[in-house]
Amino acid sequence: MDAFTAGLLQRIRAAESHLTQARDEGDEFAAEVEQGELDDLRRLAAEHGVEVGAASV
């Protein structure tokens, strides 16, 4: 796995974790921000052929 792929997957996992935390805390604004970040990262992954796997969120 190259550095780009590893870094992208790490950022996706972090965004998923932050999104879950924001939802658990009832922070709607933070959840919206994290969902937007996650959507962008997943789109970037798809554009570069990076397999993200099943969504955990």
Secondary structure, DSSP 8 states (H G I E B T S, - for coil): --HHHHHHHHHHHHHHHHHHHHHHHT-HHHHHHHHHHHHHHHHHHHHTT----S---
